[in-house]
Amino acid sequence: MTTFIPSLTLPSAVFLNPAVSVLLPIGLGIASGLSATQTQDTYLSLKKPKFYPPPWVFGPVWTVLYGLMGYTAYRATFNGLSPLNSPETLKAAHHGMTLYTIQLGLNLIWTPLFFGFNRPIMATVDIISLLGVNGYLTYVWSTVDPVASLCQIPYLAWLTFATYLCTTISSLNNWDLASNAAREQSKKQQ
């Protein structure tokens, strides 16, 4: 079981304000996506598996998932920190807050790792860690608020698919995105 680590956890005011809780991950997700320039061009230039979504799908899907993720964090924290709850529920709610903050950080660094720094191995480790943390977070939140736990299912499903894409694309490109991106850039300059 994890513990509540205040220095690694967003302030409870973020979790307990529904607007902030929803808009914070959306805003950070947009910033993370914009931080890696040429993301769409790089994605299109890479070898991909037979089943992959077009680039325009990622923005709307992630926006909805970030909003749902924020709502879920709000709901689990609001319900979990009720003074009427047992000490075990309060402890689980605090654990969930720490896990949520960790998973948000892991989520936000994936795009720069994969597209910005062309580090597919690090991005793969990141996304597998992200999937594991969210699986555990879903379990922890199931003890606090079963509905919040159910709200995690679309996110877990998309993370599973994203892990498949990350590992498959990385493997198909010999774990070297930088040379592939450089080849594509030189083609555009000619």
N, C-alpha and C positions, 0 to 999 in steps of 0.2 A: 504494500500500500504506500502510496506517496504521502507526503506531508504538505501542509500549507506552508509555503515559503513566501513570506511577504515581499522580500526583495525581488522575487521573480514573478510576482502576481500583479496584474493591473489593479488599481485602487477599486475598492468595493463600490465607490460612487459611479464608476463606469458601468459596472454590472447592474446596478440598481436603477439606472436611468434608462428606460426603454429606448429612447431616441439615440442616446449616445452609444448604447450597447449594440444597436443595429447599424448605425451610421459609421462607427469607428472601423469595423472590419471592411466595410464597403470602401471607405475612403483610403484605408491603408492598402487594400487590394488593388485599387486603381493606381495608386502611387507605385506599388511594386511592379505592376504590369507595364507602366510607362517608364520605369527606371531602366529597363532593358530595351535599348533602341534596336530597331530592325528585328523585333521578335517575329512578326508575321513573315517577313522575307526569309529569315533563317528557318522557320518552321516549314515553309514551302520548299526550301532547297534541300531539306534532309530526306533521306530514304525513310519511308514509313511502311508500317504493316498494311495488310490488305484492308483492314477496317480502321479507319481514323476519321475524325470529324474535320470539316473545313474550318479554317482559322476563325471565321466570324462567329462560330458557336461558343468559343471560350469566354468571350466578354459577357454575354448575357447569362450563361450558366454560372460563371463565377460570381457575378453580381447577385443573383438569386441565392446562391449558396452562402455567400458572405452575409447577406441579410438574414437568412435562416439561422446561420451560425450565431449571429448576434442576438437574435430573438431567443434562441435556445439557451444561450448563456444568461440572458436576463431572466428568463423563466426559471431555470434551475437555481440560480442564485437567489432570486426573490422568494421563491417557495422554500428553498433550503435554509435560508437564514432567518426564517420566522422564529421569533422567540418562543413559540409554542412547540417547536420541534425538539426531539430528543437530542442529547449531546452527540450521538453517533451521526444523526442527520446533519447537524451543524458542522461537524468535522468533515463529513463527506462533501458538503457544499463548499467548504473552504478548499478541500483537495481538488474539487472540480474547477475552482477558480484558478488554481495554480496550473493544472493540466491544460485548461483552456488557453491561458496566456502562453504557455510553452508551445502548444500546437499552432497558435496564431503566428508566433515567431517563425516556427518551422515552415509554415505555409508561405509566409511572406518572403522568405529567402530563396524559395525554390526557383522562381522565375529568373532572378539575377544569376543564380548558380548555373542554371541550364542554358539560358540564352545570353546573358550578359558576360559571364566569365567563361562560357563554353566548358563547363566542368560536369560532364554527365555522370561520372562516378559519384562525385559529391552530391549531385542532385538526386541520384538514385538512393544513396544512403539517407538523404534528407526525407525523401517522399516515403520510403519504407518506415522510417522513424515516425513520420507524421501519421501514417496509417495506423501504426501500433499505438501511438499516444491517443489517437481518436477512438480506437477500439476500446481502450481502457477507460477513456473519458466517458464513453457511452455507458459502460458498465457502472462507473461511479455515479453518473447522473441517474441511472435506473433506480438507484437506492434513494435518491433525493426526490425525483419527479419523473415518473414513467413516461409522461408525454414528452418531456425534454429529451429523454433517451430515444424515443421514437423519431423525434425531429432530426436526430443525427443520421438516420438511415440514408437519406438521399446524399448527404455529404460523404458518408462511408462508401456508398456505391460509386460515386464519382471519383473519390480518391483511389479506389481499387482500379477503376478504368484508367485514371491518370498514371498510376503506378505501372500498369501494363504498357501504356504509351511510352512512358519515360524509359523503361527498361528495354522495350522492343526497339524504339527509335535509336537509343544509344547503342545497342548491340548491332543493329543493321548498319550503323555508321562507324563501326569498329571503335566505339567509345572515344571518338575524336571529332567533336563538332567544330572545333576551330579551323581545321584545314578544309572542311566542307564549306563553312561559311566564307572562308577566304577565297575558295574557288568560285563560289557564287558571286562574291563581290567583284572579282576580276572579270567575270563574264559580263557584268553590268557595265563596267568601265570601258569595255571594248566596243 
